[in-house]
């Protein structure tokens, strides 16, 4: 039963994080998106895909 409690806790934390992110202003959400794009670019380049992060 303890294993299921840990999984429940994980899902509760995930839901709380999503609610927290949903409350952010759109400008902050865009900044987060651009950071994620910058993290993904090296991976995409290694696969031969040319992409650039949005310019803010």
C-alpha positions in Angstrom: 0.0 0.0 0.0 2.9 2.4 0.7 3.9 2.2 -3.0 0.4 3.5 -4.0 0.6 6.3 -1.5 3.8 7.5 -3.1 2.2 7.4 -6.6 -0.8 9.4 -5.2 1.6 11.9 -3.7 3.3 12.2 -7.1 0.1 12.9 -8.9 -1.0 15.4 -6.2 2.3 17.3 -6.6 1.9 17.3 -10.4 -1.6 18.7 -10.1 -0.4 21.4 -7.7 2.4 22.4 -10.0 0.1 22.7 -13.0 -2.3 24.9 -11.0 0.7 27.0 -9.9 1.9 27.4 -13.5 -1.6 28.2 -14.7 -1.7 31.2 -12.4 1.4 32.8 -13.9 1.0 35.8 -16.2 1.3 35.1 -19.9 4.6 36.9 -20.1 6.2 34.5 -17.6 4.7 31.5 -19.4 6.3 32.7 -22.7 9.7 33.1 -20.9 9.4 29.5 -19.7 8.6 28.4 -23.2 11.6 30.1 -24.6 13.8 28.5 -22.0 12.5 25.1 -23.0 13.1 25.9 -26.6 16.7 26.8 -25.9 17.1 23.5 -24.1 15.7 21.5 -27.0 17.7 23.2 -29.8 21.0 21.3 -29.2 19.0 18.0 -29.3 17.2 19.0 -32.5 20.5 20.1 -34.2 22.1 16.8 -33.4 19.2 15.2 -35.4 19.8 17.6 -38.3 16.8 19.8 -37.6 17.4 23.5 -37.7 15.3 25.5 -35.2 15.7 28.7 -33.3 14.2 29.9 -30.0 11.7 32.8 -30.2 13.3 36.2 -29.9 11.9 38.2 -27.1 
